[in-house]
Amino acid sequence: GGGGGGGGGASYQRFPKVRIRELRDEYAKFELRETDASVANALRRVMLAEVPTVAIDLVEVEVNSSVLNDEFIAHRLGLVPLTSDAAMAMRFSRDCDACDGDGQCEYCSVEFHLAVRCDADQTLDVTSADLRSTDPKVCPVDVARALDADPTSYDSTAADQRGIIIVKLRRGQELRLRAIARKGIGKDHAKWSPAATVTFMYEPSIHINEEMMETLTLEEKSSWVESSPTKVFDIDPNTQQVVVIDPEAYTYDDEVIKKAEAMGKPGLVEIYPKEDSFIFTVESTGAIKASQLVINAIEVLRQKLDAVRLQEDTDLGELSAHLHGGG
């Protein structure tokens, strides 16, 4: 990356390219090329901590005779992931003019109700499927997924679609509460983070010194290939040459380099990370689809950069006038 002199109006603008490898609702894998590590890092960190979602933030308990105390249940409710496709358009409760910031209006919050009582001798599981939402767009993700799969056969008591367990009740125990879900970001509390994991790695560039490789016997080649803990290299059965089959599997462990040196063949292989090529994996909690998570992250990052640009026009103008002016 980098390069170019700081001369008159030199442009550092780059045009990143994205190639999608794999895309499922909760998982995405893509390549990000022709951009800087700073951009990859910013994108990852925004996905983890600054893309907004909706989560339960206020719980008013009416009746709780379960074995768990109120705040324990409130904490568990907060961690239940809710479908958050509308989160980007919602307001933060603190910025909401419609409701004096107490967070109880259609623009910035969603109300949930939960009322369960156990009347049988069998232990009753209270799950996320028992949460009744006032807004069909926002509901626990596992419930939404089961409804999407087959709305007709949805049965909250079936073992595979039971939902996330909140608490278990014995005979005569009861739990009644109302909860308010609000928009928030992972920076404020992990319950608002839409990402389970986001990773990126530099794509490795692997160069085999072919002349030196040809001086090895087949056994030596084979033992060198085997020295890599992950399957990066293989031997072509026809030409008996060592070939790179999966550069991405390389974990920067230097094992093959150590092996080459141990065999008395330093410089047999050269491996260095490509400074402007990244492989991202994104796993979502289900609050937002993985693809949407990436798009929202780019949007949030853009808003942040726009804010900096606006600041620059005002504050930094004055600052540079101070510095260059009567200095």
C-alpha positions in Angstrom: 0.0 0.0 0.0 1.0 3.7 0.4 3.5 5.4 -2.0 3.3 8.6 -4.0 4.8 11.9 -3.0 2.9 14.5 -1.0 3.2 16.9 -3.9 0.6 19.3 -5.2 -2.8 17.8 -4.7 -1.6 14.2 -5.1 -4.7 12.0 -4.7 -4.5 9.1 -2.3 -8.0 7.9 -3.3 -8.3 4.2 -3.9 -11.0 2.2 -5.4 -11.5 -1.0 -3.4 -12.9 -4.1 -5.0 -15.0 -6.7 -3.2 -15.5 -10.3 -4.3 -18.0 -12.3 -2.5 -17.0 -15.9 -1.8 -19.9 -17.2 0.3 -23.1 -15.7 1.5 -25.7 -17.1 3.9 -28.1 -15.3 6.1 -25.8 -15.6 9.1 -22.4 -15.9 7.4 -20.5 -14.0 4.8 -17.0 -14.5 3.4 -15.5 -12.0 1.0 -12.3 -10.6 -0.4 -11.5 -6.9 0.0 -8.8 -5.7 -2.4 -6.9 -2.6 -3.4 -7.3 -0.8 -0.1 -5.4 -0.2 3.0 -5.2 -2.1 6.3 -6.7 0.9 8.0 -9.9 0.6 6.0 -10.1 -3.2 6.7 -9.6 -2.5 10.4 -12.1 0.3 10.5 -14.7 -1.9 8.7 -14.2 -4.7 11.2 -14.4 -2.6 14.2 -17.5 -0.7 13.0 -19.2 -4.1 12.3 -18.4 -5.3 15.9 -19.3 -2.2 17.9 -21.0 0.5 15.9 -23.7 -1.0 13.7 -27.0 -0.4 15.5 -29.5 -3.1 16.4 -32.5 -3.4 18.7 -32.3 -5.1 22.1 -34.4 -5.1 25.3 -33.2 -2.2 27.4 -35.9 -1.6 30.0 -37.8 -4.3 31.9 -40.7 -3.7 34.3 -41.5 -6.8 36.3 -45.0 -7.2 37.6 -44.9 -10.7 39.0 -41.8 -12.9 39.4 -42.0 -15.9 41.6 -39.4 -17.8 39.6 -36.1 -18.9 41.0 -34.2 -16.1 39.3 -34.3 -12.6 40.6 -35.6 -9.7 38.5 -32.3 -8.2 37.3 -31.0 -11.6 36.4 -34.0 -12.1 34.1 -33.8 -8.5 32.8 -30.1 -9.2 31.8 -31.1 -12.5 30.1 -33.9 -10.7 28.2 -31.4 -8.0 27.0 -29.2 -10.7 25.5 -32.0 -12.2 23.3 -31.2 -11.1 19.7 -34.1 -9.3 18.0 -34.7 -8.8 14.3 -33.2 -5.4 13.6 -33.6 -4.7 9.9 -35.4 -1.5 10.9 -32.7 -0.4 13.3 -30.8 1.9 10.9 -34.0 3.9 10.3 -35.0 4.1 14.0 -34.0 6.9 16.3 -31.9 6.6 19.4 -34.1 7.2 22.4 -31.8 10.0 23.6 -32.2 11.8 20.3 -36.0 11.2 20.0 -38.1 14.4 20.0 -41.4 12.6 19.9 -41.2 11.2 23.4 -39.0 13.4 25.6 -36.3 10.7 25.6 -38.1 8.3 27.9 -38.1 5.9 25.0 -41.7 4.9 24.7 -42.8 5.9 21.2 -43.1 4.2 17.8 -40.0 6.0 16.5 -37.4 4.8 19.0 -38.8 1.7 20.8 -40.7 -1.5 20.7 -42.7 -2.9 23.6 -42.7 -6.5 24.5 -45.0 -8.4 26.9 -44.3 -11.7 28.6 -46.9 -13.5 30.8 -46.4 -17.1 31.7 -47.6 -19.2 34.6 -46.9 -22.9 35.2 -49.9 -24.9 36.2 -48.7 -28.4 35.4 -46.5 -30.7 37.5 -43.9 -30.6 34.7 -41.3 -27.9 34.6 -42.2 -25.2 32.2 -39.5 -23.5 30.0 -40.1 -19.8 29.5 -38.5 -19.0 26.1 -38.0 -16.2 23.7 -41.1 -17.6 21.8 -43.2 -16.4 24.8 -42.2 -12.8 24.2 -45.1 -11.0 22.6 -44.0 -8.0 20.5 -46.2 -5.0 19.7 -44.3 -4.6 16.3 -44.2 -7.6 13.9 -41.0 -6.2 12.4 -39.1 -6.7 15.7 -39.2 -10.1 17.3 -36.7 -12.7 18.6 -34.6 -13.9 15.7 -35.2 -17.6 16.4 -39.0 -17.1 16.3 -38.7 -15.1 13.1 -36.6 -17.8 11.5 -39.0 -20.5 12.4 -41.9 -18.5 11.1 -40.0 -17.8 7.8 -39.3 -21.5 7.3 -42.9 -22.5 7.6 -45.5 -20.2 9.0 -48.2 -22.9 9.0 -46.4 -25.6 11.1 -44.9 -23.1 13.6 -45.3 -24.6 17.0 -43.5 -23.0 19.9 -43.6 -26.2 21.9 -41.8 -28.3 19.4 -38.4 -29.3 20.6 -36.5 -27.8 17.7 -38.3 -24.4 17.8 -38.5 -23.9 21.5 -36.7 -20.6 21.4 -34.0 -19.3 23.8 -34.7 -20.4 27.4 -35.1 -17.4 29.7 -36.1 -19.1 32.9 -37.7 -22.4 34.1 -40.9 -22.4 36.2 -42.2 -25.0 38.6 -45.9 -25.5 39.5 -47.4 -22.3 40.8 -44.6 -20.0 39.7 -45.3 -17.1 37.5 -43.5 -14.4 35.4 -45.3 -11.3 34.2 -43.4 -8.3 32.7 -43.3 -5.7 30.1 -40.1 -4.8 28.3 -39.0 -2.0 26.1 -36.5 -2.7 23.3 -34.4 0.2 22.0 -31.9 0.9 19.4 -28.3 0.9 20.5 -24.7 0.0 19.5 -22.2 -2.6 20.7 -20.0 0.1 22.1 -22.6 0.8 24.8 -23.4 -2.8 25.6 -22.5 -6.1 23.9 -26.2 -7.0 23.7 -26.4 -4.5 20.8 -23.6 -6.0 18.8 -25.0 -7.6 15.6 -21.8 -9.6 14.9 -20.8 -12.8 16.5 -17.3 -12.7 15.0 -15.7 -10.6 12.3 -12.1 -11.6 11.2 -9.9 -10.5 8.4 -6.5 -11.9 7.3 -3.9 -10.7 4.8 -3.9 -12.9 1.7 -0.5 -14.6 1.6 1.7 -14.4 -1.5 3.7 -17.6 -1.9 6.7 -18.0 -4.2 8.4 -21.3 -4.5 12.0 -21.3 -5.8 11.5 -23.8 -8.6 15.2 -24.4 -9.3 16.0 -25.1 -5.7 12.9 -27.3 -5.4 14.0 -29.4 -8.3 17.2 -30.3 -6.4 15.1 -32.2 -3.9 14.2 -35.9 -4.1 10.5 -36.9 -4.1 10.8 -38.0 -0.4 12.3 -34.6 0.6 9.6 -32.8 -1.3 6.9 -34.9 0.3 8.3 -34.4 3.8 8.5 -30.6 3.1 4.9 -30.6 2.0 3.9 -32.6 5.1 5.7 -30.1 7.4 2.9 -27.5 6.9 0.2 -28.0 9.6 -2.5 -26.9 7.2 -2.8 -28.1 3.6 -1.2 -25.3 1.6 1.0 -27.3 -0.7 0.7 -30.6 -2.6 2.7 -32.6 -5.1 1.4 -32.9 -8.6 1.0 -36.6 -9.3 2.0 -36.3 -12.9 4.9 -33.8 -12.9 5.9 -34.5 -9.3 6.3 -30.7 -8.8 5.3 -29.0 -5.6 2.3 -26.8 -6.2 0.4 -24.3 -4.0 -3.1 -25.7 -3.7 -4.6 -23.3 -1.1 -2.6 -20.2 -0.2 -5.4 -19.1 2.1 -5.0 -22.1 4.4 -1.5 -20.7 5.4 -1.7 -19.4 8.9 1.7 -17.5 8.9 3.2 -20.2 11.1 6.5 -20.3 9.3 6.7 -24.1 9.6 7.6 -24.7 5.9 10.3 -22.0 6.1 11.9 -23.6 9.2 11.7 -27.0 7.5 13.5 -25.6 4.4 16.2 -24.2 6.6 16.5 -27.5 8.5 16.9 -29.3 5.2 19.7 -26.9 4.3 17.7 -25.1 1.7 17.0 -21.6 2.9 15.1 -19.5 0.5 13.2 -22.5 -0.9 9.9 -20.7 -0.4 9.1 -17.0 0.1 5.9 -16.1 1.8 4.8 -12.5 2.5 1.4 -11.0 3.2 -0.1 -8.9 0.4 -0.5 -5.5 2.0 -3.7 -4.6 0.2 -5.7 -7.8 0.0 -7.9 -9.1 2.8 -10.1 -12.0 3.3 -13.0 -11.2 5.6 -15.3 -13.6 7.4 -18.4 -12.2 9.1 -20.7 -14.1 11.4 -24.0 -12.5 12.4 -26.1 -13.1 15.5 -29.1 -13.2 13.3 -30.3 -9.7 14.2 -29.2 -8.5 10.7 -28.3 -10.6 7.7 -24.5 -10.9 7.4 -24.6 -9.1 4.0 -26.7 -6.3 5.4 -24.3 -6.0 8.3 -21.4 -5.2 5.9 -23.5 -2.7 4.0 -24.7 -1.0 7.2 -21.1 -0.9 8.5 -20.0 0.9 5.4 -22.9 3.4 5.8 -22.0 4.0 9.5 -18.4 4.5 8.5 -19.4 7.0 5.8 -21.5 8.9 8.3 -18.5 9.1 10.7 -16.2 10.3 7.9 -18.8 12.9 6.8 -18.9 14.2 10.4 -15.1 14.5 10.5 -15.2 16.3 7.2 -17.8 18.8 8.5 -15.7 19.3 11.6 -12.7 20.0 9.4 -14.5 22.7 7.5 -15.2 24.6 10.7 -12.7 23.8 13.4 -9.6 23.0 11.4 -10.1 26.1 9.3 -9.8 28.3 12.4 -6.9 26.2 13.7 -4.8 26.4 10.5 -5.5 30.2 10.4 -4.0 30.4 13.9 -1.0 28.4 12.9 -0.2 29.9 9.6 -1.5 33.4 10.4 0.4 35.5 12.9 2.9 32.8 13.6 
